[in-house]
């Protein structure tokens, strides 16, 4: 491993910011001398390349190692896994699980609850079970603002610009950047690639991303959209399944976080999430769209602080707020058993999903090639498919299987196809790395 004195060090400091811990990036040493030889590498000299994809969350680090044939563009997963419990409080053991296909190789507690320790453990496992040489590390980065409309190679200037965007996604971006720093230390010879959740939505036109605020505020606060890597991937899969180069689609990414994307000719022209991932549909514990006056009332009349209101909207609302559970399987099971709270929560969720189906159908002038369901709920809930599509697009689950990459659940004769598509954000990020390596 390269000595730290020869590597860019970005010092991560925990500073109290009201009731939350925020990570501050401070450049302490130049990075260019180290990265210049990596960026200028000719990756075409080797047919086989290994690409590591990292998804660093606030208390977790997910990874997937891919083997890439640069000649055929084939990409296959070699190892995958996740470290959880990476908290500064230390109230839970940091546990890591690593799999090779369906076989569990490792399930263990790691030495320290940090991203660096987790990545070091992952790197040792990769070296002992698979590869000594990682050509590129692809990083999921939630917010790229307007500065990063597409994937990029992360050098010192890009990392500095990214650190300025932390305030746009304080719960996500600092940890994404922590993953980049840890990867640069662990794999000093690898290209570091940033892939942005917001990137796919850079094509949303001005009239759709502008909020009706005073102009000076509207210039600062606008819709960005998220889940872009997932939406782009499933749209490409759907187009391939339908045998078309370009499609108009309405893509529903429905998991613990939920968003809808309106797609015209394979490009995003609107989406439900906004300036932050809080807007749009009700989610596992997030409120989605509400009347902004409620927030004013909570602050002015109910005596809540801004931190308490933020906690309510992010962590105490959505399915959890209505039913007491943020787990969609629990809520759906309760719905089927006739529990009033669970039934109301699931109906509120399905109603809002259906509402955006109608709205985006109108935006596309009723020219919709397909409707796409993806994400943990979208891929696994026939009940939701039925409730959302009822009266609009008849569906049948005769050919539906959770094992299929794409399941066509459209009823015979339906002019708009209804597809269930398994998302694979890690694979999409690996493919972005390949593009930048060429």
C-alpha positions in Angstrom: 0.0 0.0 0.0 1.2 3.5 -0.8 2.6 5.5 2.2 0.1 8.1 3.4 2.8 10.8 3.0 2.6 10.2 -0.8 -1.1 10.3 -0.9 -3.7 13.0 -0.8 -5.0 13.1 2.8 -8.4 14.7 3.4 -8.8 15.1 7.0 -12.3 14.1 8.2 -13.4 15.9 11.3 -16.6 15.4 13.3 -18.0 18.7 14.3 -21.2 19.3 16.3 -23.9 20.9 14.1 -26.8 21.4 16.3 -28.1 17.9 16.9 -26.2 16.1 14.1 -22.7 15.0 13.3 -21.4 16.3 10.1 -18.2 15.4 8.4 -16.0 18.2 7.2 -13.4 17.7 4.5 -10.2 19.7 4.6 -7.5 19.3 2.0 -4.1 18.7 3.7 -1.9 17.6 0.8 -1.8 17.6 -3.0 -3.3 14.6 -4.8 -2.4 15.4 -8.4 1.1 13.8 -8.4 -0.3 10.5 -7.2 -3.4 10.4 -9.4 -1.8 11.7 -12.6 -0.1 8.4 -13.4 -3.4 6.5 -12.7 -5.5 8.8 -14.9 -3.1 8.6 -17.8 -3.0 4.7 -17.6 -3.8 2.9 -20.8 -6.4 0.3 -19.7 -6.7 -1.1 -23.2 -3.5 -3.0 -22.8 -5.3 -5.6 -20.6 -8.4 -7.4 -21.8 -9.5 -8.3 -18.2 -10.0 -5.6 -15.7 -11.3 -5.8 -12.1 -13.6 -3.0 -11.0 -14.7 -2.5 -7.4 -18.0 -0.7 -6.8 -18.6 1.0 -3.4 -21.8 2.4 -1.9 -20.8 4.2 1.4 -23.7 5.1 3.7 -23.7 6.8 7.0 -23.2 3.5 8.9 -22.6 1.0 6.1 -20.3 0.1 3.2 -21.7 -2.1 0.5 -19.4 -3.4 -2.3 -19.4 -5.5 -5.4 -16.3 -6.7 -7.2 -16.7 -7.1 -11.0 -14.6 -8.8 -13.6 -14.8 -6.9 -16.9 -13.8 -8.2 -20.4 -12.9 -5.0 -22.1 -13.1 -6.7 -25.5 -16.7 -8.0 -25.2 -17.9 -5.5 -22.6 -19.1 -8.4 -20.5 -19.3 -7.7 -16.7 -19.7 -10.4 -14.1 -19.9 -10.2 -10.3 -17.0 -12.0 -8.4 -17.6 -11.0 -4.8 -20.1 -8.9 -3.0 -21.1 -7.9 0.5 -21.6 -5.2 3.1 -20.2 -3.9 6.4 -22.8 -2.5 8.8 -22.6 -0.8 12.2 -20.0 1.7 11.2 -21.1 4.3 13.8 -19.0 6.7 15.8 -21.1 5.9 18.9 -19.9 2.3 19.0 -23.2 1.0 20.4 -23.3 -1.8 17.9 -20.6 -4.2 16.7 -19.3 -3.5 13.1 -20.2 -6.6 11.2 -19.2 -7.6 7.7 -20.6 -10.2 5.4 -19.0 -11.2 2.1 -20.5 -13.6 -0.5 -19.2 -15.3 -3.6 -22.4 -15.8 -5.6 -24.9 -17.4 -3.2 -22.1 -18.8 -1.0 -21.2 -16.9 2.2 -17.5 -16.6 2.6 -17.2 -14.4 5.7 -19.5 -13.2 8.4 -17.4 -11.5 11.1 -16.9 -8.5 13.4 -14.3 -6.1 12.2 -11.7 -4.3 14.4 -13.0 -0.8 14.1 -16.4 0.9 13.2 -14.9 3.0 10.4 -15.2 3.0 6.6 -11.4 2.7 6.4 -11.3 -0.4 8.6 -14.2 -2.0 6.6 -12.5 -1.3 3.3 -9.2 -2.7 4.5 -11.0 -5.9 5.5 -12.7 -6.0 2.1 -9.4 -5.4 0.3 -7.7 -8.2 2.2 -10.6 -10.6 1.2 -10.4 -9.5 -2.4 -6.7 -10.1 -2.5 -6.9 -13.6 -0.9 -9.9 -14.8 -2.9 -9.9 -13.0 -6.2 -7.7 -10.2 -7.4 -4.4 -8.4 -6.6 -5.1 -5.6 -9.0 -8.1 -3.3 -8.9 -8.2 -1.1 -12.0 -11.0 1.2 -10.9 -13.2 1.9 -8.0 -16.7 3.2 -8.7 -18.4 5.2 -6.1 -22.1 6.0 -5.7 -22.4 9.7 -4.9 -25.9 10.9 -4.0 -25.7 14.6 -4.9 -23.7 16.1 -7.8 -25.6 19.4 -7.9 -25.3 21.2 -11.2 -21.5 20.8 -11.2 -21.5 17.1 -12.0 -24.2 16.3 -14.6 -22.5 13.0 -15.5 -20.0 10.5 -14.1 -16.4 11.7 -13.7 -12.9 10.6 -12.7 -12.3 12.0 -9.2 -9.0 13.9 -8.9 -8.1 16.5 -6.3 -10.1 19.3 -7.9 -13.2 17.1 -8.3 -12.9 16.0 -4.7 -12.7 19.6 -3.5 -15.7 20.6 -5.5 -17.6 17.6 -4.2 -16.9 18.6 -0.6 -18.6 21.9 -1.3 -21.9 20.0 -2.1 -22.1 18.3 1.3 -24.8 20.7 2.5 -27.1 19.5 -0.3 -27.1 16.0 1.0 -25.6 16.1 4.5 -26.9 12.6 5.4 -25.3 11.0 2.3 -22.5 12.9 0.5 -19.9 13.2 3.3 -20.0 9.4 3.7 -19.8 8.9 -0.1 -16.6 11.0 0.0 -15.3 9.1 2.9 -15.5 6.0 0.7 -13.4 7.7 -2.0 -10.7 8.7 0.5 -10.6 5.2 2.0 -10.4 3.7 -1.5 -7.6 6.0 -2.5 -5.6 4.9 0.5 -6.3 1.2 0.0 -6.0 1.0 -3.8 -3.6 3.8 -4.7 -3.1 2.5 -8.3 -6.9 2.5 -9.1 -8.9 5.1 -10.9 -11.5 6.6 -8.6 -14.8 7.2 -10.4 -17.8 9.1 -9.1 -21.3 8.2 -10.4 -24.1 10.5 -9.3 -27.7 9.8 -8.3 -28.6 13.2 -9.7 -26.8 12.8 -13.0 -29.5 11.1 -15.0 -31.9 13.9 -14.2 -29.7 16.6 -15.6 -31.9 16.6 -18.7 -35.0 17.7 -16.8 -36.1 21.0 -18.6 -36.1 24.3 -16.7 -39.9 24.6 -16.5 -39.9 21.2 -14.7 -37.0 21.8 -12.3 -37.9 25.3 -11.3 -39.8 26.0 -8.1 -42.4 28.8 -8.1 -40.4 30.9 -5.5 -39.0 34.4 -5.8 -36.5 34.3 -8.6 -33.4 34.8 -6.4 -34.5 31.8 -4.3 -35.6 29.7 -7.3 -32.1 30.2 -8.7 -30.6 28.7 -5.6 -33.2 26.0 -4.7 -34.3 23.7 -7.6 -35.3 20.2 -8.3 -32.4 17.8 -8.8 -34.0 14.3 -8.5 -32.4 11.1 -7.2 -32.2 7.3 -7.9 -30.9 8.3 -11.3 -28.5 5.3 -11.6 -31.4 2.9 -11.0 -33.9 4.7 -13.3 -31.4 4.8 -16.1 -30.5 1.1 -15.7 -34.1 -0.2 -15.7 -35.0 2.0 -18.7 -32.2 0.6 -20.7 -33.2 -3.0 -19.7 -36.9 -2.2 -20.6 -35.9 -0.8 -24.0 -33.8 -3.9 -24.7 -36.6 -6.2 -23.7 -39.1 -4.3 -26.0 -36.6 -4.3 -28.9 -36.5 -0.5 -29.1 -33.7 1.9 -29.2 -35.7 4.6 -27.4 -38.8 4.5 -25.3 -41.2 6.7 -23.3 -41.7 5.2 -19.9 -42.8 5.9 -16.3 -40.3 4.3 -14.0 -41.2 3.6 -10.3 -38.3 3.0 -8.0 -40.1 1.8 -4.9 -38.1 0.7 -1.9 -37.5 2.3 1.5 -36.8 5.4 -0.5 -39.2 6.0 -3.4 -39.2 8.0 -6.6 -40.9 8.1 -10.0 -39.2 9.3 -13.2 -40.9 10.4 -16.3 -38.9 9.3 -19.3 -39.1 10.6 -22.9 -36.8 9.0 -25.5 -34.7 7.4 -22.8 -34.1 10.8 -21.0 -35.5 12.0 -17.7 -37.9 14.9 -18.1 -39.3 15.0 -14.6 -39.1 13.1 -11.3 -40.8 13.2 -8.0 -37.9 13.8 -5.6 -36.7 17.4 -5.6 -34.0 19.5 -4.0 -33.5 16.7 -1.5 -34.6 13.0 -1.4 -37.5 14.0 0.9 -39.9 15.2 -1.7 -42.5 13.2 -3.7 -44.0 9.9 -2.7 -44.5 8.9 1.0 -41.7 6.4 1.8 -40.6 4.0 4.5 -40.1 6.8 7.1 -40.1 9.9 4.9 -43.2 12.1 4.5 -42.9 12.9 0.8 -44.9 15.9 -0.4 -46.9 17.7 2.3 -48.4 21.2 2.6 -45.5 23.5 3.5 -47.8 25.4 5.9 -47.7 22.3 8.2 -44.0 22.9 8.7 -44.6 26.6 9.6 -47.4 25.6 12.1 -45.1 23.0 13.7 -42.4 25.6 14.2 -44.5 28.6 15.2 -47.5 27.1 17.0 -46.5 23.6 18.2 -43.1 24.6 19.6 -41.0 22.2 17.6 -37.4 23.1 16.7 -36.2 22.8 13.1 -34.1 19.7 14.0 -37.2 18.1 15.5 -39.3 18.9 12.4 -36.5 17.5 10.2 -36.5 14.3 12.3 -40.3 14.0 12.0 -40.2 14.4 8.2 -37.3 12.1 7.6 -37.6 9.4 10.3 -41.1 9.4 11.8 -43.4 9.7 8.8 -44.3 7.7 5.7 -45.4 4.1 6.2 -43.9 4.3 9.7 -45.8 7.4 10.7 -49.2 5.9 9.7 -48.8 2.3 10.7 -45.9 2.1 13.1 -43.7 0.1 10.7 -41.4 1.2 7.9 -41.1 -2.3 6.6 -43.2 -2.7 3.4 -43.6 -6.5 3.9 -45.0 -6.0 7.4 -47.4 -3.3 6.1 -48.5 -5.4 3.2 -49.1 -8.5 5.4 -51.1 -6.3 7.7 -53.1 -5.0 4.8 -54.0 -8.5 3.7 -55.0 -9.4 7.3 -57.3 -6.4 7.4 -55.4 -4.3 10.0 -56.8 -0.8 9.8 -53.5 1.0 10.3 -51.6 -1.1 7.9 -54.4 -1.0 5.3 -54.5 2.8 5.5 -50.7 3.1 5.1 -50.6 0.8 2.1 -53.6 2.6 0.5 -52.0 6.0 1.0 -48.8 4.7 -0.6 -50.5 3.0 -3.6 -52.8 6.1 -4.1 -49.9 8.4 -4.4 -48.0 6.1 -6.7 -51.1 5.9 -9.0 -51.5 9.6 -8.9 -48.1 10.2 -10.4 -48.8 7.5 -13.0 -51.7 9.6 -14.2 -49.7 12.8 -14.0 -46.7 11.6 -16.0 -49.0 9.9 -18.5 -50.4 13.3 -19.2 -46.9 14.8 -19.4 -46.1 12.3 -22.1 -49.3 13.1 -24.0 -50.5 9.5 -23.3 -47.6 8.1 -25.5 -46.2 5.6 -23.0 -44.4 2.5 -24.2 -44.1 0.9 -20.7 -44.5 1.3 -17.0 -41.6 0.0 -15.0 -41.7 -1.3 -11.4 -38.4 -1.7 -9.6 -36.8 -1.5 -6.2 -37.6 -3.7 -3.2 -41.3 -3.0 -3.2 -41.7 -2.5 -6.9 -40.1 -5.8 -7.8 -41.9 -7.9 -5.1 -45.4 -6.7 -4.6 -48.1 -8.0 -7.0 -50.7 -6.4 -4.7 -49.1 -2.9 -5.4 -49.0 -3.6 -9.1 -52.7 -4.4 -9.1 -53.7 -1.4 -7.0 -51.7 1.1 -9.0 -52.7 -0.2 -12.5 -56.3 -0.9 -11.7 -58.7 0.8 -14.2 -55.7 2.0 -16.3 -53.6 -0.9 -17.5 -54.8 -4.5 -16.9 -52.1 -6.7 -15.4 -51.7 -10.4 -14.9 -49.0 -12.2 -12.9 -49.1 -15.5 -14.9 -45.5 -14.9 -16.2 -44.2 -13.0 -13.2 -41.2 -14.4 -11.3 -39.0 -12.7 -8.8 -36.1 -14.6 -10.5 -36.7 -12.9 -13.9 -34.6 -9.9 -14.9 -37.7 -8.6 -16.7 -41.2 -9.8 -16.2 -44.0 -8.6 -18.5 -47.2 -8.5 -16.4 -49.3 -6.8 -19.0 -52.6 -8.3 -19.8 -53.1 -9.5 -23.3 -53.9 -6.7 -25.8 -52.6 -3.9 -23.5 -51.2 -1.1 -25.6 -48.9 0.0 -22.7 -46.6 -2.7 -21.4 -46.2 -3.1 -17.6 -42.8 -4.5 -16.7 -41.2 -5.5 -13.5 -37.4 -5.0 -13.9 -34.8 -6.0 -11.3 -32.5 -3.0 -10.7 -28.7 -3.4 -10.4 -27.1 -0.1 -9.4 -23.7 -1.6 -8.8 -23.6 -3.1 -12.3 -24.6 0.3 -13.7 -21.8 2.0 -11.8 -19.3 -0.6 -13.1 -20.4 0.1 -16.6 -19.9 3.8 -16.1 -16.3 3.0 -14.9 -15.7 1.0 -18.1 -16.8 4.0 -20.2 -14.3 6.3 -18.5 -11.5 3.7 -18.7 -11.7 3.6 -22.5 
